[in-house]
Amino acid sequence: MQDSTPLAVGIDVGGTKTHVRAVSLDGSDAGPAVDHVRGSGGWRPHDPGAAAAWLAALLHEALPPNTRPGAVAVGGHGCETPCQCELIRSALRPLLDAPCLITGDAELLVPAAGLDKGVGLVAGTGSVAVGRLADGEPVQVGGWGAALGDEGAAAGLVREAARACWAAHDRGEPPDALAHRLTAAFDVAEVPSLGAALERAQDVSAEWGRHAPAVFTAAAEGSALARGVISDGGRALAALVVSLARRGVLVDDVVVAGSTILAQPVLYEAFTSALAEALPSTRVRALRGEPVDGAVVLAKGLV
């Protein structure tokens, strides 16, 4: 007999990888029926039709035969406004026989941490912070991509590290550990060649961001430039939360996730120190679970 038990499907589409998790909606506590991870290549959140088709294909790939989605919640990297999210949802809904929700990936953090309200801050390949006003209206700050923003995230740190190296070069200073690490990472002979190397990137966020470890290695080797870049990145992340507070968002709790900030204690400390100075009553917690768990919570809420 065909198993038609509906699944609550949560999808976390990050800047680099996508995580799909599904659990039964029949009340069973047997654990996830699906736990599927793949790359995020091809995700185009600014093209609603393409994004919806990508998500539908992902579900076809991830869900086992003879199962069906009973509700789907997606936290998508690059989903920046309620209007954009609704356009993707409207394009996806006809492809599914189930209710669905589209939101930004940072919106997954608060429910993933077991909270009803608070701020979600992501600093992985990119950076963004989200929260809600007292009436439930979502507010997002940051998330502008590596060319313009993403301070404190992998790609933004590499961009600012290159700028710091160029400035030191213009001051006539000899290359330090950051310059040596960055030129080696981009496979160029000297600091002035970094500009062309960065401009050659086709996927700026991914290709710049993968060199972020060079910045942290240089800091550990004593580079004052690298330490300054990291400190500035932490302050920039704290400034995102401050911006939300100034707009009326409840910032009592901040849930932090992202492959960069959670893997690099020096950046996490720079962020928490700057935030404690600006908003001393705010509680910060690193997400110990996975953001996709928040998507599953949201999916269950649809039914």
N, C-alpha and C positions, 0 to 999 in steps of 0.2 A: 504494500500500500504506500502511496506517495506521502511523504512527510510534508505536511503543509503548515507546520508550526511556524508562526511569524517570528521574525527576528527584529530586535532593536539594533540598528546598525549605526555606529559612530565612525566618522571619518575625519582624521586630522591630516589635512594637506599642508605640509610644511614647505619651506623653500627648497629643501633638498630631498626629503623623503616623505612618503605618504603611509599612514597607518590606518588600517581598517580593523575594527573590532565589532563583533556582533554577539549578542546574547539572546537567549530565548525570552519571548514575551509571555510565556505561559506560567511564569512564576518559578520555574526551575532554578536551582542554585548550583547547577552542575558545572559552572564556569563558562568561559566564552566558547561559543560555537565556531567562531572565526577569529583568527589573529593573523593578519596578513600585512606585510610591509613590502613596499616597492618604492622605486624612485618617483619623483614628482615631475619628471620630464614630460612636456606636452601640456601641462596645466596652464590654461590661459584665462585667468579670472576676469579680464576686461572684455572678453568675447563670450557673452552669456550662452549662446548656442554651442560654441565649442566647449565651454566649461561643462555644460550639462551633458553633452555627448561623452566627454572624458569621464565624468563621474558614473554615467550609466555603464560604460565599458568596464570601468574599475569594479563596479558591483558584479557584473557578469563574470569577471575574472576571479573575484575574491570569494563570492558566495558558493558554497557547495551545491551540486545538483540536488534538485528536489527540496530546496529551501527558498524562502521568499522574504523580502524585506517587509516588516510590518510598519516600520517608521525609520526614517533616515535623517540624521543630523550631521552636517558638514561644517567643520571649522577650516576655512580656506585661507592660506597665505595669499595676500594681495587683495582680499575682499575688504574694501576700505570704507564703504558707506552702506547704509540700509538700502538705498535705492539699488546699488549694484548687487547686493545680496538677493534682493527681491527679484531682479531680472534673471539671475541664475536659477533661483527657486522656481520661477514661473516657467522657465525653459525645461527644467528637470521634471517637474510634476507630471506632465503628460507621459513621460518615459517610465514612470513608476506607478504601480498600483498601490501607493502608500503615501501618507503625509510626509513632508520633508521640510527641513529647515536649513538655511545657509547663513553662516555668520563668519566673522573673522576668526582666525585660529587662536588669537589671544583670548577670545571669549570662552574658550574651553577650560581655562586654567582654574577659575574660581569654582565651578562645579566639580572639576577633577579633584580639587582639594577638599571637597565636602562642605563648601561654604555656599550660602545663599546670596551673598553680596560681597563686593570687594573689587580690587583692581587686578587685572591680569597683565603681566609684563613679560614679553618674550624678547630675549636677546640671543639669537642663534645666528643664522646667515644674515637676517635682518633684525630690526628692532621695532617694537610697537607696544603701546600700552592702551588698555581699554577699561572702561568702567561705565557705570550707569548713574543717571541722576535719580533723585528721590522718586520721580514718577515713572521710572523704568526706562527712560530714553537712553540709548547707548551713546557713548562719546568715545571717540578714538583720537589719539595723538601719536605722531610719529608714523613709521611705516612708509616713508616716501622713497624707498629704494636707495641703492648704493650711490647713485650719481648725486643725489641731493641730500640724503639723510642717512638713516640706519646707524646713527651714532651709537657707539658702545657695542655694536654687533660685529660679526666677523668681517664683513665687507667694509663697513665704515671704519673699523680700526685700521685695516690695511690702507685704505685711502688716506687717512690722517697720518699714518706712519710714513707714507710716501711724501706727503706734504712736509712733515717734520724733517725728513732727510733732505729734501730740496732746499728748505730754509737754512739748514745747517751748511749745506754746500754753498749757498749764496753768501753766507757769512764767512766763508773761507775756512770752515772747520774741517779737519780730516774725517773720513768716514769712521763711524763708531760701530758697535756690534749690531745696531739696528740696520744701518746701511749695508753692512756685510751680509746679514741674514736675508734682507729683503732683495738685494740684487741677486743673491744665490737662488732664492725662491723663484724669482721671475727669469732666471737664467740670462741676466744681462751683465755687462762688464763693469758698469759704473752708474752712479746715481743719476746723472742726466738722462740715461736711457730708460729709467723707470717710467717716464711719461708715455713713451711709445708702447712699452710693454703693457701698461694698464689699458691703453686705448685699443689694443688689439683684441681685448676680450670680447667674445660674442655674447656670452651670458655673464654680465658684469658681476652680479651678486655672487654667483657660484664660483666663478674663476678668481675673483679677488678674494672672496671669503676663505677659500681653501688654503690661502697663505697666512691666515691669522696666527697659526702657531709660531711663525717666525717672530712676530712681535713679542709674544710672551717669552720665547726663548731668549731673545735679546734683552728683555727686562731682567730675566734671571741671571744673565751674564753681566749685568751692571750698567746697561745703557740707560742714561738719564732721559734720552729722547723717548725710548720705548716706555719707560715708567710714566713719563708725562702723558703720552698718548693714552695709556690705560687709565690713568687717573682722570683725564678729561672725559674718557668714555663713560666711566662710572658716574661722573657728575651729570653728563648728558642724559643718562638713563634716569637718574633721580629727577632731573628737570621734567621728564615726561610725566611723572607722578604729580609733581608740583603743578604742572599745567592742568591736569585733570582736577586737582583740588580747587584751583582758582576758578574753574568752570562749574563748580558745585557738585562734583562727583564725590561720593563717599569713599574715603581713602583710609579707613581704619585698618584694613588688611590689604596687603599686596602679595600676590602669589607670583613667584618668579619661575620661569622655565626658559629653556633654550640651550642648545648644545654648546654655545660659547660661554655664557655666564656661569652655568653650573659646572662646567669642566675647568674653569679657571678661577680659583679662589681669590687671586689678587684683584680680578675685576669685580667679583661679587663683593669683596670687602670695600672696594672703592665706591661701589654703588650704595651699599648699606650705610657707610659712613656719611656720604653726602646726603642721603635721605634722612638720616637721623638728625643731621644738623638743620635741615630745612623743615622737616615734619616729625618732630620728636615723638609724637604719640602714635605714629603709624607702625603697625606690626608687619614684619616681613617674614615670609616663609618660602623656602625653596620647595618646589613641587617634588614630592618623593615618588608619586605614581607617574602616570603618563597622561599627557593631554587628551589622548583619545578616550580616556575614561570619562572626561567631561562631555565628550560628544555622545557617548552612550547614555549618560544621564539626561542630556537634552533630548535624545531620541525617545527615551522612555516617557519623557514629559509630553510628547506629542500625542500619546494615547492615554 
